[in-house]
């Protein structure tokens, strides 16, 4: 994924699915922190964060947030002036807690189920790049935001969870920002975020399914790869 770490410029088709709810994009990787959301001050490059098996769903959301915002707070100006560095930070810290395979399957529906193993192997990393690239641009502006966590709701069998939060907005308004997680290989992983009642997965699904139906899955994969391609140097 990091053969060329330059961040490709956002293009209308690839990011249009995020427009109905900008905070969906911010929320998917837990980028809004609570009071005192600073872990130990980082002293170097932030390495991959393998999620411990004992972390519950609330811990996943909170601790990912803490680690991201601690890094940003440590060098806010540096991150603000280096989007590639923010991209790497989000990918390294948050991606271990995100189930990109499930997101890919849910956003493409029947097209994913009919896709070959080879096609799926190209779709999932492409969607990962698209999500991380789209979300990383929002990180630096949300440090210090106070967030209220509501009791976690679990499914029967305790295999799925909904981490509910409330984020203060301007003029005394509050935004609901909820994280859907499930257990996969002994870990709790995020597979959807719902901001103000708008689901990231369903928003992407409406765009991706229509495009895959229009051009076919192979052409859809090629187009997604083109959208993720870094621009030529100097462009």
C-alpha positions in Angstrom: 0.0 0.0 0.0 2.9 2.3 0.6 4.9 1.6 -2.6 4.2 5.3 -3.3 3.0 7.1 -0.1 2.0 10.3 -1.9 -1.7 10.9 -1.3 -3.7 11.0 -4.5 -5.8 14.1 -4.9 -9.5 13.6 -4.1 -11.7 13.3 -7.2 -15.5 13.9 -7.4 -16.6 10.3 -8.2 -14.5 8.7 -5.5 -15.5 11.0 -2.7 -19.1 11.9 -3.7 -20.5 9.2 -1.4 -19.2 11.1 1.6 -21.0 14.4 0.9 -24.3 13.7 2.7 -22.5 13.5 6.1 -19.0 14.8 6.4 -18.7 13.5 10.0 -19.3 10.0 8.8 -15.9 10.2 7.2 -14.4 11.6 10.3 -16.0 9.0 12.5 -15.2 5.8 10.8 -11.7 5.6 12.3 -12.6 7.2 15.6 -11.1 10.5 14.9 -13.0 12.6 17.5 -11.5 12.6 20.9 -12.8 13.1 24.4 -11.5 15.3 27.2 -7.9 14.4 28.1 -7.7 12.1 25.1 -3.9 12.1 25.1 -2.0 8.9 25.6 1.7 9.0 26.4 3.4 11.6 24.2 4.9 9.9 21.1 8.6 10.0 20.8 9.0 8.9 17.2 7.3 7.4 14.2 3.9 5.8 15.1 4.1 2.2 14.3 1.3 -0.3 13.5 -1.1 -0.9 16.4 -2.1 -4.5 16.6 -5.4 -4.5 18.5 -5.1 -6.5 21.8 -7.7 -9.3 22.1 -8.9 -8.1 25.4 -10.1 -4.7 24.2 -13.8 -4.3 24.2 -15.7 -2.3 21.6 -15.7 0.9 23.7 -12.0 0.5 24.3 -11.3 0.1 20.6 -13.0 3.4 19.8 -11.5 5.3 22.7 -8.0 4.0 22.5 -7.7 4.5 18.8 -8.9 8.0 19.3 -6.4 8.7 22.1 -3.4 7.5 20.1 -4.3 9.4 17.0 -5.0 12.7 18.8 -1.9 12.3 21.1 0.2 12.2 17.9 -1.6 15.2 16.4 -1.4 17.3 19.6 2.4 16.5 19.9 3.0 18.2 16.5 -0.2 19.9 15.4 1.5 22.3 13.0 3.7 19.6 11.5 0.7 17.4 10.7 -1.3 20.3 9.4 1.4 21.0 6.9 2.1 17.4 5.9 -1.0 15.5 4.6 1.1 12.5 3.7 2.2 12.2 7.3 -1.4 12.4 8.5 -2.4 9.7 5.9 0.3 7.4 7.3 -0.7 8.1 10.9 -4.3 7.2 10.3 -3.5 4.1 8.3 -0.9 2.8 10.8 -2.9 3.6 14.0 -6.5 3.1 13.0 -6.6 0.5 10.2 -5.9 -2.5 12.5 -9.3 -1.7 14.1 -11.3 -1.5 10.8 -12.7 -4.4 9.0 -12.1 -3.3 5.4 -13.2 -6.7 4.1 -16.7 -6.4 5.7 -16.9 -2.8 4.5 -16.1 -3.9 1.0 -18.7 -6.6 1.1 -21.4 -4.4 2.5 -20.8 -1.5 0.1 -20.8 -3.7 -3.0 -23.5 -6.2 -2.0 -24.1 -8.8 -4.7 -21.2 -7.5 -6.8 -18.9 -8.6 -4.0 -20.5 -12.0 -3.6 -20.1 -12.6 -7.3 -16.6 -11.3 -7.5 -13.7 -13.7 -7.9 -11.0 -14.1 -5.2 -8.7 -12.2 -7.5 -11.1 -9.3 -7.9 -11.8 -9.2 -4.1 -8.1 -9.0 -3.5 -8.0 -5.8 -5.6 -11.2 -4.3 -4.2 -10.4 -4.4 -0.5 -7.1 -2.6 -0.6 -8.5 0.0 -3.0 -11.4 0.8 -0.7 -8.9 1.0 2.2 -6.8 3.6 0.3 -10.0 5.5 -0.6 -11.3 5.6 3.0 -8.0 6.4 4.7 -7.2 9.1 2.1 -10.6 10.7 2.5 -10.6 10.5 6.3 -7.1 11.7 7.0 -7.9 15.2 5.8 -10.3 15.6 8.8 -8.1 14.5 11.7 -6.2 17.7 12.6 -9.3 19.8 13.1 -10.9 17.7 15.8 -8.3 17.6 18.6 -9.8 18.7 21.9 -13.4 18.0 21.1 -15.4 16.7 24.0 -17.3 13.6 23.4 -19.9 11.8 25.5 -20.1 8.0 25.5 -23.4 6.3 26.0 -23.8 2.7 27.2 -22.7 0.2 24.6 -25.4 -1.9 23.0 -24.6 -5.6 22.2 -26.4 -8.0 20.0 -27.5 -11.4 21.1 -24.5 -13.6 21.6 -22.3 -10.5 22.1 -20.9 -10.7 18.6 -21.9 -7.2 17.4 -21.8 -3.9 19.3 -23.0 -0.4 18.9 -20.8 2.3 20.5 -22.9 5.4 20.8 -21.5 8.8 21.2 -22.7 12.4 21.3 -20.5 15.2 20.0 -21.2 18.9 20.7 -21.7 21.1 17.7 -22.1 24.9 17.3 -25.0 26.7 18.9 -25.5 24.1 21.5 -26.4 21.3 19.0 -25.3 17.7 19.5 -24.4 15.2 16.8 -25.0 11.5 17.2 -21.9 9.6 16.1 -22.3 5.8 16.5 -19.8 3.0 15.7 -20.8 -0.5 14.6 -18.3 -3.2 15.5 -18.2 -7.0 15.3 -15.9 -9.7 16.6 -13.6 -11.0 14.0 -10.7 -13.4 14.8 -11.0 -12.5 18.5 -10.9 -8.7 17.9 -13.5 -6.0 17.9 -13.4 -4.2 14.6 -15.3 -1.2 13.2 -17.4 -1.9 10.1 -19.7 1.1 9.9 -20.2 4.6 11.4 -23.5 6.4 11.6 -23.4 10.2 11.9 -26.6 12.0 12.4 -28.5 8.9 11.2 -26.4 8.6 8.0 -24.5 5.3 7.5 -21.1 5.4 5.9 -21.7 1.9 4.4 -25.1 2.7 3.0 -23.9 6.0 1.6 -21.0 4.3 -0.2 -23.2 1.4 -1.3 -25.6 3.7 -3.2 -22.7 5.0 -5.3 -20.6 1.8 -5.6 -23.5 -0.5 -6.5 -24.8 1.8 -9.2 -21.4 2.3 -10.7 -20.5 -1.5 -10.6 -23.9 -2.2 -12.3 -23.4 0.4 -14.9 -19.8 -0.5 -16.0 -19.3 -4.0 -14.6 -17.2 -5.1 -11.7 -13.9 -5.3 -13.6 -14.3 -1.8 -14.9 -15.4 -0.6 -11.5 -12.2 -2.0 -9.9 -10.1 -0.4 -12.6 -11.8 3.0 -12.0 -11.4 2.8 -8.3 -7.7 2.0 -8.7 -7.3 5.0 -11.0 -9.0 7.2 -8.4 -6.5 6.1 -5.9 -3.5 6.5 -8.1 -1.0 9.2 -6.9 -0.7 12.2 -9.2 2.4 12.6 -11.3 5.1 14.5 -9.4 5.0 18.2 -10.0 1.3 18.0 -11.1 
